[in-house]
Amino acid sequence: MIFSEQYIQVRKHSEQICEPLQTEDYVVQPIVDVSPPKWHLGHTTWFFETFILKPFHKEYRVYNSEYNYVFNSYYETIGSRVIRTDRGNLSRPSVSDVYAYRSYVDMAMGEFLKNTLTEEMKELFFLGLNHEQQHQELLLTDIKYILGNNPLFPAYRKDETMSLDFETATSEMISFKEGIYEIGYSGTGFCFDNELGRHKVYLHDFSMSSNLISNAAYLEFIDDGGYTNFTHWHADGWDWVNNNKIIAPMYWHLVEGSWYTYTFEGLKPLDMKAAVTHISYYEAYAFASWCKMRLPTEFEWEVAAKQFKWGLRWEWTESAYLPYPGFNKAPGAIGEYNGKFMVNQKVLRGASEATPSGHSRITYRNFFHPDLRWQFTGIRLAQ
């Protein structure tokens, strides 16, 4: 597939995700971790404008000089920006303005991609595509949070299911021998810089579950007083439970004695066979402790993943998000992409039902703070 076709395919998918939305849905920001869909559409466009068109397309003229302030996310090198918590205050630019911005940049990128690209340009181009795919996943998870916290629990789509067909009813423990294993990306295609630095690790004998934990299994934890027994929790996790009055995974609602959950199709009775999702690291750790088991390290996960089906949930690991040996941040703004976040976060492996096709790898390292659960996060146990 030629560059222009790849570009169009990725850019159209972002807009397809937003097709079911009403205009008002584009602007809502219920919490700091959720960005308005309109902002995602503008930010991904700003990325191509800022890192490709402005430095490499001599005839390009910036669409609106104020948009750098509006759509810059966290790049200190690029300049000042709107505080993240204020993204929901951006009634202007309007939704139609943002789509016009996308069209303008897409037209310029179409002309630019007719040229022969240098290796530097190619690297930035593929980073831009993968960056937009990351935001496509964020679009879906943010849209779910926006609609799932609307008192009417409106459906995102009523005519189709977003869930993948994963069976969680039966599971077995798969054993792996102690030894030295190689970890990290080794291919020739695209990967993020935090996957690089392939290196050896020593692992003791371990085993890992062939399936994710189901809603039914997690409900047993709840019914056994999982959220009221401090012995299963880290101190920080126990504080989090009590300070936020947590009694169940995000989107679970107890209605007249029965559990319901918000889905992309609206509020539905809890599917007991489905994989539990929208849980924090704190909850994943507590559940594993209750089971007298543990979460895998990211290295165990990478070694074991070839032996089980993955991709339905981002799977919490016991590993802190740290650089691999030899990791070096790239110069300039691109160096801010991953490296500066390597502190106080946990690694998640796999992918989720919201991950775009072709955007997952066994070496992919996602990362979040331990209290976050608006993403499609789940549990796979190890021992």
C-alpha positions as CSV (number, residue, x, y, z in Angstrom):
1,M,0.0,0.0,0.0
2,I,1.4,3.4,-1.0
3,F,1.9,6.1,1.6
4,S,-1.1,8.2,0.4
5,E,-3.5,5.2,0.7
6,Q,-2.2,4.4,4.2
7,Y,-2.7,8.0,5.2
8,I,-6.3,8.2,3.9
9,Q,-7.2,4.9,5.5
10,V,-6.1,5.9,8.9
11,R,-7.5,9.4,8.8
12,K,-10.9,8.2,7.6
13,H,-11.1,5.7,10.4
14,S,-10.9,8.5,13.0
15,E,-13.8,10.2,11.4
16,Q,-15.8,7.0,11.1
17,I,-15.4,6.5,14.8
18,C,-17.1,9.8,15.4
19,E,-20.0,9.3,12.9
20,P,-22.5,8.1,15.5
21,L,-21.9,11.2,17.7
22,Q,-24.2,14.2,18.1
23,T,-22.5,17.6,17.9
24,E,-22.8,18.1,21.7
25,D,-20.9,14.8,22.3
26,Y,-17.8,16.2,20.6
27,V,-17.2,18.9,23.3
28,V,-17.7,17.0,26.7
29,Q,-14.8,16.5,29.1
30,P,-16.2,14.8,32.2
31,I,-12.8,14.1,33.8
32,V,-9.2,15.1,33.2
33,D,-8.2,11.8,31.6
34,V,-11.0,12.1,29.0
35,S,-10.5,14.5,26.1
36,P,-13.4,15.8,24.0
37,P,-13.6,13.9,20.7
38,K,-13.3,17.2,18.9
39,W,-9.9,17.7,20.5
40,H,-8.6,14.3,19.4
41,L,-9.5,15.1,15.8
42,G,-7.7,18.4,16.0
43,H,-4.7,17.1,17.9
44,T,-3.9,14.3,15.5
45,T,-4.2,16.8,12.6
46,W,-1.9,19.2,14.4
47,F,0.7,16.4,14.7
48,F,1.0,16.1,10.9
49,E,1.0,19.8,10.4
50,T,3.6,20.4,13.1
51,F,6.0,17.6,12.6
52,I,5.8,17.0,8.8
53,L,4.2,19.9,6.8
54,K,5.8,22.9,8.6
55,P,9.4,21.6,8.6
56,F,9.4,19.8,5.2
57,H,6.7,21.3,2.9
58,K,8.2,24.6,1.7
59,E,4.9,25.9,0.3
60,Y,2.7,25.0,3.3
61,R,0.9,27.7,5.1
62,V,-0.3,27.1,8.6
63,Y,-4.1,26.8,8.8
64,N,-4.5,28.8,12.0
65,S,-1.6,30.0,14.1
66,E,-3.7,29.8,17.3
67,Y,-4.3,26.0,16.8
68,N,-0.7,25.3,18.1
69,Y,-1.8,26.5,21.5
70,V,-5.2,24.7,21.3
71,F,-4.0,21.3,20.0
72,N,-0.5,20.8,21.5
73,S,-0.9,18.0,24.1
74,Y,2.3,17.8,26.2
75,Y,5.2,18.9,23.9
76,E,7.2,21.5,25.9
77,T,9.5,21.9,23.0
78,I,6.7,23.2,20.8
79,G,5.5,25.9,23.2
80,S,2.7,26.8,25.5
81,R,-0.7,25.0,25.4
82,V,-4.2,24.8,26.8
83,I,-4.2,23.1,30.2
84,R,-5.4,19.5,29.8
85,T,-8.3,20.1,32.2
86,D,-9.5,23.0,30.0
87,R,-9.9,21.1,26.8
88,G,-13.7,20.8,27.5
89,N,-13.9,24.6,27.6
90,L,-13.0,24.9,23.9
91,S,-16.4,25.7,22.4
92,R,-14.3,27.3,19.7
93,P,-12.9,26.2,17.3
94,S,-16.3,24.5,16.5
95,V,-16.7,21.0,15.3
96,S,-17.1,22.2,11.8
97,D,-13.9,24.3,12.1
98,V,-12.0,21.2,13.2
99,Y,-13.2,19.1,10.3
100,A,-12.3,22.0,8.0
101,Y,-8.8,21.9,9.6
102,R,-8.6,18.2,8.9
103,S,-9.5,18.7,5.3
104,Y,-7.0,21.4,4.8
105,V,-4.1,19.4,6.3
106,D,-5.2,16.2,4.5
107,M,-5.1,18.1,1.1
108,A,-1.6,19.4,1.9
109,M,-0.4,16.0,3.0
110,G,-1.8,14.5,-0.2
111,E,0.4,16.8,-2.2
112,F,3.4,16.3,0.1
113,L,3.2,12.5,-0.2
114,K,3.6,12.7,-4.0
115,N,7.3,13.5,-3.3
116,T,10.1,11.1,-2.5
117,L,10.4,11.0,1.2
118,T,13.7,10.9,3.1
119,E,14.2,8.3,5.9
120,E,13.6,11.0,8.4
121,M,10.3,12.0,6.7
122,K,9.2,8.3,6.6
123,E,9.9,7.8,10.3
124,L,7.8,10.8,11.2
125,F,5.1,9.8,8.7
126,F,4.7,6.4,10.3
127,L,4.9,7.8,13.8
128,G,2.1,10.1,12.8
129,L,-0.1,7.2,11.6
130,N,0.5,5.2,14.7
131,H,0.0,8.3,16.9
132,E,-3.4,8.7,15.2
133,Q,-4.2,5.0,15.8
134,Q,-3.4,5.5,19.5
135,H,-5.9,8.4,19.5
136,Q,-8.5,6.2,17.7
137,E,-8.4,3.9,20.7
138,L,-8.6,6.9,23.1
139,L,-11.5,8.2,21.0
140,L,-13.5,5.1,21.7
141,T,-12.7,4.9,25.3
142,D,-13.3,8.6,25.9
143,I,-16.6,8.4,24.0
144,K,-17.7,5.4,26.1
145,Y,-16.9,7.4,29.3
146,I,-18.8,10.5,28.0
147,L,-21.9,8.5,27.1
148,G,-21.5,6.0,30.0
149,N,-21.7,8.9,32.5
150,N,-24.7,10.5,30.8
151,P,-27.7,9.8,33.1
152,L,-29.7,8.4,30.1
153,F,-26.9,5.8,29.3
154,P,-27.3,6.5,25.5
155,A,-26.0,3.8,23.1
156,Y,-23.0,4.7,21.0
157,R,-24.2,2.2,18.3
158,K,-27.3,0.0,18.6
159,D,-26.8,-2.0,15.4
160,E,-23.6,-3.8,16.2
161,T,-21.4,-5.1,19.0
162,M,-17.9,-3.8,19.6
163,S,-16.8,-6.9,21.5
164,L,-14.5,-9.6,20.2
165,D,-15.4,-13.3,20.5
166,F,-13.3,-14.5,23.4
167,E,-14.3,-17.4,25.6
168,T,-13.4,-17.0,29.3
169,A,-15.5,-19.8,30.8
170,T,-12.6,-22.3,30.9
171,S,-9.0,-21.8,31.5
172,E,-5.8,-23.7,32.2
173,M,-2.4,-22.7,33.5
174,I,0.4,-22.9,30.9
175,S,3.8,-23.7,32.4
176,F,7.1,-22.2,31.3
177,K,10.6,-23.3,32.2
178,E,13.2,-21.1,33.9
179,G,15.8,-19.7,31.6
180,I,17.1,-16.7,29.7
181,Y,14.7,-15.1,27.2
182,E,15.0,-12.2,24.8
183,I,12.6,-9.3,25.2
184,G,11.9,-6.3,23.0
185,Y,11.2,-5.5,19.4
186,S,13.4,-7.1,16.7
187,G,11.6,-6.6,13.4
188,T,12.0,-4.2,10.6
189,G,8.6,-2.5,10.7
190,F,7.3,0.3,12.9
191,C,7.6,0.2,16.7
192,F,7.7,2.8,19.4
193,D,11.0,3.7,21.0
194,N,10.0,2.2,24.3
195,E,10.0,-1.3,22.7
196,L,13.6,-1.0,21.5
197,G,16.7,-2.2,23.2
198,R,16.1,-6.0,22.8
199,H,17.7,-7.6,25.8
200,K,18.0,-10.8,27.8
201,V,16.1,-11.5,31.0
202,Y,16.3,-14.4,33.4
203,L,12.9,-15.9,34.4
204,H,12.2,-18.5,37.0
205,D,9.7,-21.3,36.4
206,F,6.3,-19.7,36.0
207,S,2.8,-20.5,34.7
208,M,0.1,-18.2,33.3
209,S,-3.6,-18.5,32.7
210,S,-4.7,-19.3,29.1
211,N,-7.7,-17.0,29.5
212,L,-8.7,-13.7,31.0
213,I,-10.7,-13.4,34.2
214,S,-14.5,-13.3,33.5
215,N,-17.1,-11.1,35.0
216,A,-18.5,-14.2,36.9
217,A,-15.1,-14.8,38.5
218,Y,-14.7,-11.2,39.5
219,L,-18.2,-11.1,40.9
220,E,-17.2,-13.9,43.3
221,F,-14.5,-11.6,44.5
222,I,-17.0,-8.9,45.1
223,D,-19.5,-11.2,46.8
224,D,-16.8,-12.4,49.1
225,G,-16.2,-8.9,50.4
226,G,-13.2,-8.1,48.1
227,Y,-13.8,-4.4,48.3
228,T,-14.2,-4.4,52.1
229,N,-11.2,-6.6,53.1
230,F,-8.0,-4.6,53.3
231,T,-5.8,-7.7,53.3
232,H,-6.0,-8.1,49.5
233,W,-5.0,-4.5,48.8
234,H,-1.9,-2.4,48.6
235,A,-2.1,0.5,51.1
236,D,-2.4,3.0,48.2
237,G,-5.1,0.8,46.6
238,W,-7.0,0.6,49.9
239,D,-6.9,4.4,50.3
240,W,-8.2,4.6,46.7
241,V,-11.1,2.3,47.4
242,N,-12.2,4.1,50.5
243,N,-11.6,7.7,49.3
244,N,-13.6,7.0,46.1
245,K,-16.1,4.6,47.5
246,I,-15.3,1.9,44.9
247,I,-17.5,-1.2,45.1
248,A,-17.2,-2.7,41.6
249,P,-15.5,-2.1,38.2
250,M,-16.2,1.0,36.3
251,Y,-19.6,1.0,34.5
252,W,-21.1,-1.7,36.8
253,H,-24.5,-0.7,38.3
254,L,-26.5,-2.7,40.9
255,V,-30.1,-2.2,39.9
256,E,-32.8,-3.8,42.1
257,G,-30.4,-6.6,43.2
258,S,-29.0,-7.4,39.7
259,W,-25.8,-6.2,38.1
260,Y,-25.8,-4.2,34.9
261,T,-23.0,-2.7,32.9
262,Y,-22.8,0.1,30.4
263,T,-21.7,-1.0,27.0
264,F,-21.4,0.6,23.5
265,E,-25.0,-0.6,23.0
266,G,-26.2,1.0,26.2
267,L,-26.9,-0.4,29.7
268,K,-27.2,-4.2,29.6
269,P,-27.4,-7.0,32.1
270,L,-23.9,-8.1,33.1
271,D,-22.6,-10.9,30.7
272,M,-21.0,-13.4,33.1
273,K,-18.9,-15.0,30.4
274,A,-17.4,-11.8,29.2
275,A,-13.9,-10.8,30.3
276,V,-14.0,-8.3,33.2
277,T,-12.9,-4.9,32.1
278,H,-12.4,-1.2,33.2
279,I,-10.5,-2.1,36.3
280,S,-7.5,-0.4,37.9
281,Y,-4.2,-2.0,38.6
282,Y,-5.2,-1.8,42.3
283,E,-8.2,-4.0,41.6
284,A,-6.3,-6.4,39.4
285,Y,-3.7,-6.8,42.2
286,A,-6.3,-7.3,44.9
287,F,-8.2,-9.9,42.8
288,A,-4.9,-11.8,42.2
289,S,-4.1,-11.7,45.9
290,W,-7.7,-13.0,46.7
291,C,-7.0,-15.9,44.3
292,K,-3.6,-16.5,46.1
293,M,-1.9,-15.8,42.8
294,R,-0.3,-12.8,41.2
295,L,-0.1,-10.7,38.0
296,P,2.6,-11.5,35.5
297,T,5.6,-9.3,34.8
298,E,5.7,-7.8,31.4
299,F,8.6,-10.1,30.5
300,E,6.6,-13.2,31.5
301,W,3.7,-11.9,29.5
302,E,5.8,-11.4,26.3
303,V,7.3,-14.8,26.6
304,A,4.0,-16.5,27.2
305,A,1.8,-14.6,24.8
306,K,2.5,-16.9,21.9
307,Q,0.7,-19.6,23.8
308,F,-2.6,-17.9,24.4
309,K,-5.1,-15.7,22.7
310,W,-4.7,-12.0,23.5
311,G,-6.1,-8.7,22.3
312,L,-9.4,-8.3,24.0
313,R,-8.2,-6.4,27.1
314,W,-5.1,-4.4,28.0
315,E,-3.6,-6.7,30.6
316,W,-2.2,-5.2,33.8
317,T,1.3,-6.5,34.7
318,E,3.4,-6.3,37.8
319,S,6.1,-4.3,36.0
320,A,6.9,-0.7,36.5
321,Y,7.2,1.3,33.3
322,L,10.9,1.8,32.9
323,P,13.3,2.2,30.0
324,Y,15.0,-0.9,28.4
325,P,18.8,-1.1,28.4
326,G,20.3,1.5,26.0
327,F,17.1,3.5,25.7
328,N,17.8,7.0,24.4
329,K,15.3,9.8,23.9
330,A,15.3,11.3,20.4
331,P,16.3,14.9,20.2
332,G,13.6,17.6,20.1
333,A,9.9,17.3,20.6
334,I,9.7,13.7,19.4
335,G,11.9,12.7,22.3
336,E,9.0,13.7,24.6
337,Y,6.7,11.0,23.1
338,N,7.5,8.2,25.7
339,G,10.6,8.7,27.7
340,K,9.4,11.4,30.1
341,F,6.5,9.3,31.3
342,M,8.7,6.5,32.6
343,V,7.9,7.0,36.3
344,N,5.1,6.0,38.6
345,Q,3.2,4.0,36.0
346,K,2.5,0.3,35.4
347,V,3.0,-1.5,32.1
348,L,0.0,-3.1,30.3
349,R,0.4,-5.6,27.5
350,G,-1.7,-6.9,24.7
351,A,-4.4,-4.7,23.1
352,S,-8.1,-4.2,23.5
353,E,-11.4,-4.4,21.5
354,A,-10.9,-0.7,20.9
355,T,-7.4,-1.1,19.4
356,P,-7.3,-0.4,15.6
357,S,-6.6,-3.3,13.3
358,G,-2.8,-3.6,12.7
359,H,-1.9,-1.6,15.7
360,S,-1.0,-4.4,18.1
361,R,2.3,-6.2,18.7
362,I,3.5,-8.7,21.3
363,T,6.2,-6.2,22.3
364,Y,3.8,-3.2,22.6
365,R,4.2,-1.5,26.0
366,N,1.2,0.5,27.1
367,F,1.3,2.3,30.4
368,F,-1.0,3.9,32.9
369,H,-1.1,5.1,36.5
370,P,-2.4,2.4,38.8
371,D,-5.7,4.0,39.6
372,L,-6.9,4.5,36.0
373,R,-9.6,2.2,34.6
374,W,-11.4,4.1,31.8
375,Q,-9.4,2.0,29.3
376,F,-10.4,-1.6,28.4
377,T,-8.2,-3.1,31.0
378,G,-8.4,-6.7,32.3
379,I,-6.7,-9.5,34.3
380,R,-4.7,-12.5,33.4
381,L,-3.2,-14.4,36.4
382,A,0.2,-16.0,36.9
383,Q,2.0,-18.0,39.6
